[in-house]
Amino acid sequence: MTQHFQKEIEKLKKKILHLSAMVEESLTLAVKAVTNRDPALARQIIDFDNEIDEMEVDVEEECLKTLALHQPVAIDLRFIIAVLKINNDLERIGDLASNIAERTTDLVQWKNRDVPFDLPAMLAHSVTMVKKSTDALISMDPALAREVCASDDYMDELHRLAFKTVQEEIKNKPEMVEYYIPLLSVSRVLERIADHATNIAEDVIYMVEGQIIRHRGGE
């Protein structure tokens, strides 16, 4: 590896880690906004998504430039391919955090209503999965990445329970449908965020070990 190529790889690492920090912050604030029904904070998150989008484009352009100029092979090629895929998943998590923030405006008028399912557990678990997946990326830790993959089933189960509970609530209290539907939307978005965190973890494993584990249930 030439010294110039090594500098390009280091620059790429810094950019993808900066993007992961931006996305993690956006999701954490989105959780806070929807928990506190805070529309002002929600607006900040929605506006911040433009910065995440710009950073995602910057990382992609850097990857493509490095591929074109250096034509890497083996582990270096694998690293750049993984960064391209992780970059896309991080941008999608940013979009979904913005989506959660948008639901805050639908829920603000119901500020004192109880949530009929375990939303705090879903919020906490999604943040943990994203944090662990980005930590695995930073430390190039496939063992931590596998923990993320294994924990996705728990989020799926939480979402199934939320869907079933909301379905029953709407049957019993149809006048509350405008409250329950945005809540269910948040649950669905959190489940999708967990899927993207799992994708990142799988790509970390590919990056470090050269092993594609997608469609194998994280084994």
C-alpha positions as CSV (number, residue, x, y, z in Angstrom):
1,M,0.0,0.0,0.0
2,T,1.5,3.3,-1.0
3,Q,1.7,6.2,1.5
4,H,-0.8,8.3,-0.6
5,F,-3.3,5.4,-0.7
6,Q,-2.9,4.9,3.1
7,K,-3.8,8.6,3.6
8,E,-6.9,8.2,1.4
9,I,-8.0,5.2,3.5
10,E,-7.5,7.1,6.7
11,K,-9.4,10.1,5.3
12,L,-12.2,7.7,4.4
13,K,-12.3,6.2,7.9
14,K,-12.6,9.6,9.5
15,K,-15.4,10.6,7.2
16,I,-17.5,7.5,7.8
17,L,-16.9,7.7,11.6
18,H,-18.0,11.4,11.5
19,L,-21.2,10.4,9.6
20,S,-21.9,7.6,12.2
21,A,-21.5,10.2,15.0
22,M,-23.9,12.5,13.2
23,V,-26.5,9.8,12.7
24,E,-26.2,8.5,16.3
25,E,-26.8,12.1,17.6
26,S,-29.8,12.6,15.3
27,L,-31.4,9.3,16.5
28,T,-30.7,10.1,20.2
29,L,-32.3,13.5,19.8
30,A,-35.3,12.0,17.9
31,V,-35.9,9.7,20.8
32,K,-35.8,12.6,23.1
33,A,-38.2,14.7,20.9
34,V,-40.8,11.9,20.6
35,T,-40.5,11.0,24.4
36,N,-41.0,14.6,25.5
37,R,-43.4,15.5,22.6
38,D,-41.1,18.4,21.8
39,P,-41.9,19.9,18.3
40,A,-39.1,22.5,18.4
41,L,-36.5,19.8,18.9
42,A,-38.2,17.7,16.2
43,R,-37.7,20.6,13.7
44,Q,-34.0,20.8,14.5
45,I,-33.6,17.0,13.7
46,I,-35.5,17.4,10.4
47,D,-33.3,20.3,9.4
48,F,-30.1,18.4,10.5
49,D,-31.0,15.6,8.1
50,N,-29.8,17.8,5.2
51,E,-26.3,17.8,6.7
52,I,-26.3,14.0,7.0
53,D,-27.4,13.7,3.4
54,E,-24.5,16.0,2.3
55,M,-22.0,14.0,4.3
56,E,-23.3,10.7,2.8
57,V,-22.7,12.1,-0.7
58,D,-19.2,13.2,0.3
59,V,-18.3,9.8,1.6
60,E,-19.6,8.1,-1.5
61,E,-17.6,10.4,-3.8
62,E,-14.5,9.7,-1.7
63,C,-15.0,6.0,-2.1
64,L,-15.5,6.2,-5.8
65,K,-12.5,8.4,-6.2
66,T,-10.3,6.0,-4.3
67,L,-11.5,3.0,-6.3
68,A,-10.8,4.8,-9.6
69,L,-7.4,6.2,-8.7
70,H,-5.9,3.2,-6.8
71,Q,-7.8,0.1,-8.0
72,P,-7.4,-1.6,-4.6
73,V,-7.6,-5.4,-4.1
74,A,-8.2,-7.9,-1.3
75,I,-8.8,-6.4,2.1
76,D,-8.5,-2.8,0.9
77,L,-11.1,-3.3,-1.8
78,R,-13.3,-5.1,0.8
79,F,-13.0,-2.1,3.2
80,I,-14.1,0.4,0.5
81,I,-17.1,-1.8,-0.6
82,A,-18.1,-2.1,3.1
83,V,-17.8,1.6,3.7
84,L,-20.1,2.3,0.6
85,K,-22.7,0.0,2.0
86,I,-22.4,1.2,5.6
87,N,-22.6,4.8,4.3
88,N,-26.0,4.1,2.7
89,D,-27.3,2.4,5.9
90,L,-26.2,5.3,8.0
91,E,-28.0,7.8,5.7
92,R,-31.2,5.7,5.9
93,I,-31.0,5.7,9.7
94,G,-30.7,9.5,9.5
95,D,-33.8,9.6,7.4
96,L,-35.7,7.4,9.8
97,A,-34.6,9.5,12.8
98,S,-36.1,12.5,10.9
99,N,-39.3,10.4,10.3
100,I,-39.6,9.8,14.1
101,A,-39.2,13.6,14.6
102,E,-42.1,14.2,12.1
103,R,-44.3,11.9,14.2
104,T,-43.7,14.1,17.2
105,T,-45.9,16.8,15.7
106,D,-48.7,14.3,15.3
107,L,-48.4,13.2,19.0
108,V,-47.9,16.6,20.7
109,Q,-51.7,17.1,21.2
110,W,-51.8,13.8,23.0
111,K,-49.0,14.7,25.4
112,N,-50.6,13.2,28.6
113,R,-51.8,10.0,27.0
114,D,-50.2,6.7,28.0
115,V,-48.5,4.6,25.3
116,P,-50.1,1.1,25.3
117,F,-46.9,-0.8,24.4
118,D,-43.3,-0.7,25.6
119,L,-42.1,2.3,23.5
120,P,-39.3,3.2,25.9
121,A,-37.8,-0.3,25.5
122,M,-38.0,0.0,21.7
123,L,-36.4,3.5,21.8
124,A,-33.6,2.3,24.1
125,H,-32.9,-0.8,22.1
126,S,-32.7,0.9,18.7
127,V,-30.3,3.5,20.1
128,T,-28.2,0.7,21.6
129,M,-28.1,-1.3,18.4
130,V,-27.0,1.7,16.4
131,K,-24.4,2.7,19.0
132,K,-23.0,-0.9,19.1
133,S,-22.9,-1.2,15.3
134,T,-21.0,2.1,15.0
135,D,-18.7,1.1,17.9
136,A,-18.0,-2.2,16.1
137,L,-17.1,-0.2,13.0
138,I,-14.8,2.1,14.9
139,S,-13.0,-0.7,16.7
140,M,-13.3,-3.2,13.8
141,D,-14.8,-5.7,16.2
142,P,-16.7,-8.6,14.6
143,A,-17.6,-10.0,18.0
144,L,-19.5,-6.8,18.9
145,A,-21.0,-6.8,15.4
146,R,-22.4,-10.3,16.0
147,E,-24.0,-9.1,19.3
148,V,-25.9,-6.5,17.2
149,C,-27.1,-9.2,14.7
150,A,-28.3,-11.4,17.5
151,S,-30.2,-8.6,19.2
152,D,-32.4,-7.8,16.2
153,D,-34.8,-10.6,17.0
154,Y,-35.7,-8.8,20.3
155,M,-36.7,-5.7,18.4
156,D,-38.8,-7.7,15.9
157,E,-40.6,-9.2,18.8
158,L,-41.2,-5.8,20.4
159,H,-42.7,-4.5,17.2
160,R,-44.9,-7.5,16.8
161,L,-46.3,-7.0,20.3
162,A,-46.8,-3.3,19.6
163,F,-48.7,-4.0,16.4
164,K,-50.9,-6.6,18.2
165,T,-51.6,-4.2,21.1
166,V,-52.4,-1.2,18.9
167,Q,-54.7,-3.4,16.8
168,E,-56.7,-4.3,20.0
169,E,-56.7,-0.7,21.2
170,I,-58.2,0.6,18.0
171,K,-60.9,-2.0,18.1
172,N,-61.8,-1.0,21.7
173,K,-61.3,2.8,21.3
174,P,-61.8,3.7,17.6
175,E,-62.0,7.4,18.5
176,M,-58.3,7.2,19.5
177,V,-57.1,6.0,16.1
178,E,-55.4,9.4,15.3
179,Y,-53.2,8.8,18.4
180,Y,-52.5,5.1,17.9
181,I,-51.5,5.2,14.2
182,P,-48.5,7.7,14.7
183,L,-47.4,5.6,17.6
184,L,-47.5,2.4,15.5
185,S,-45.6,4.3,12.8
186,V,-42.8,5.1,15.3
187,S,-42.7,1.4,16.3
188,R,-42.3,0.4,12.7
189,V,-39.6,3.0,12.1
190,L,-37.6,1.8,15.1
191,E,-37.8,-1.8,13.8
192,R,-36.4,-0.6,10.5
193,I,-33.6,1.3,12.2
194,A,-32.7,-1.9,14.0
195,D,-32.5,-3.7,10.6
196,H,-30.1,-1.0,9.3
197,A,-28.0,-1.3,12.4
198,T,-27.9,-5.1,11.7
199,N,-26.8,-4.4,8.1
200,I,-23.9,-2.2,9.4
201,A,-22.9,-5.0,11.8
202,E,-22.9,-7.6,9.0
203,D,-20.8,-5.3,6.8
204,V,-18.3,-4.8,9.7
205,I,-17.9,-8.6,9.8
206,Y,-17.4,-8.7,6.0
207,M,-14.9,-5.9,6.3
208,V,-12.8,-7.6,8.9
209,E,-13.2,-11.3,8.1
210,G,-14.3,-11.3,4.4
211,Q,-17.3,-13.4,5.4
212,I,-20.8,-12.5,4.1
213,I,-23.3,-13.5,6.8
214,R,-26.4,-11.8,5.4
215,H,-29.3,-14.2,5.1
216,R,-27.7,-16.5,7.7
217,G,-29.4,-15.0,10.7
218,G,-26.2,-13.4,12.0
219,E,-24.4,-16.8,12.5
